């Protein structure tokens, strides 16, 4: 499981999956999120701008990301 340490209070979902390399571009992030391919805490999330906070878990194609405060 990847870990992403927050530098601010939160990070947006699209930025987070790009930052850890799940996708290579912001456009790709937008597409996979809108297509319902990304899970946030076990639920499909379609909002690219969804704010993630410490403790949130993002899943995409068998990869997991934990947001750490």
C-alpha positions in Angstrom: 0.0 0.0 0.0 1.3 3.4 -1.0 1.3 6.2 1.6 0.9 9.9 0.8 1.7 12.4 3.6 -0.4 15.5 3.5 1.5 18.8 3.4 -1.8 20.8 3.7 -5.1 20.0 5.4 -6.3 17.9 2.5 -5.5 16.8 -1.1 -8.0 16.4 -4.0 -8.6 12.9 -5.3 -7.3 13.6 -8.8 -4.1 15.2 -7.5 -3.5 12.3 -5.1 -3.8 9.5 -7.7 -1.5 11.4 -10.0 1.0 12.2 -7.2 1.6 8.5 -6.5 1.7 7.4 -10.1 -1.6 5.5 -10.4 -2.2 7.7 -13.5 0.3 9.8 -15.5 -1.8 12.9 -16.3 -4.6 15.0 -14.9 -6.7 14.2 -17.9 -6.2 10.5 -17.3 -7.2 11.0 -13.6 -10.3 12.8 -14.7 -11.4 10.0 -17.0 -10.8 7.1 -14.6 -12.6 8.9 -11.8 -15.6 9.9 -13.9 -15.8 6.3 -15.2 -16.2 5.0 -11.6 -12.9 3.1 -11.6 -11.6 4.7 -8.3 -12.8 3.8 -4.9 -12.6 6.0 -1.8 -13.0 4.1 1.5 -14.6 1.2 -0.4 -17.2 3.3 -2.3 -17.1 4.5 -5.9 -16.1 8.1 -6.1 -16.8 10.2 -9.2 -15.8 13.6 -8.0 -12.3 14.5 -9.1 -12.1 17.4 -6.6 -13.2 15.3 -3.6 -11.1 16.3 -0.6 -9.1 13.6 1.0 -8.0 13.7 4.6 -5.8 11.6 6.9 -7.0 8.1 7.1 -8.8 7.9 3.7 -8.0 4.9 1.5 -8.1 5.2 -2.3 -8.2 2.0 -4.4 -7.5 1.8 -8.2 -6.8 -1.3 -10.3 -5.7 -3.4 -7.3 -3.5 -0.7 -5.9 -4.2 1.1 -2.6 -3.2 4.5 -1.3 -3.5 5.7 2.3 -3.6 9.4 3.1 -1.5 10.1 6.1 -1.8 13.4 8.1 
